[in-house]
Amino acid sequence: MEVNNKRANSLEITNKYLTKPECAKLIKSAPSTVDKYRRLGILQGYKIGGKILFKLAEVEAALIKV
């Protein structure tokens, strides 16, 4: 059971999306910086339901690269 819970939690994290303000808070910067990083290709944004969202796993991976 524990292995299944860990896998479920892992899948939850990889499928979690952040709004621009949530992303900015995570990277400890302004929302305008998130826009800049998206323009520069550092962060990948996804248009979902008329909003630009960011995958948590990708944001964390981008932080490691920087």
N, C-alpha and C positions, 0 to 999 in steps of 0.2 A: 504494500500500500504506500509506503513512504516513497518508493521510487516513482510511482505514478503521480504522486503529489508534486514531487520535484519537477517532473517532466511537464505537468500541467502548469506549474508556476513559470517554468522556462518558456513555454509557448505563450503564456499570457504576456510576458515581458516583450517577446519578439513581435507580438501583434499589437502592442500598445502604441497609440498615437498621441502626440502632444500638440496643443495649440501653440501659436507663436509666443504668448505670454508665459506659458508653462515651459517652453523650450528656453526662453530667455532666462527664466528663473533657474533652470537646471544648469545652464552654462555661466550663470552669474554675470549677465550682461543685459544691455537694453534690447528691447524688441527690434530696434533699428539695426542692431548688430546681427540679429538673426536674419533679417532681410539681406544684409550685406553678405553674410556667409552663404545664403542661398544663391545670390547673384554670382558669387565667385565659384560656386560649385562645391563648397566645403560641406554644406548641408543640402540634402535632397528634400524638397517639399512635394507633397501630394495633394492635389485638389480633390477634396471629398466633401460632397454636400455644399459646394460653394465656398468652402474654407480651405486654406492651405494648412495642412497638418504635417507633422514630422514624426517619423518612426523613432521611438525611444532607443532601440538597439542601434540605429544608425547614428543618432546624435551622440550616444556614448562612445561608439567607435570613432567618430570624428574627433571627440575630445582626446582620445588616446593618441591619435595621429598628431594633434597640435601639441 
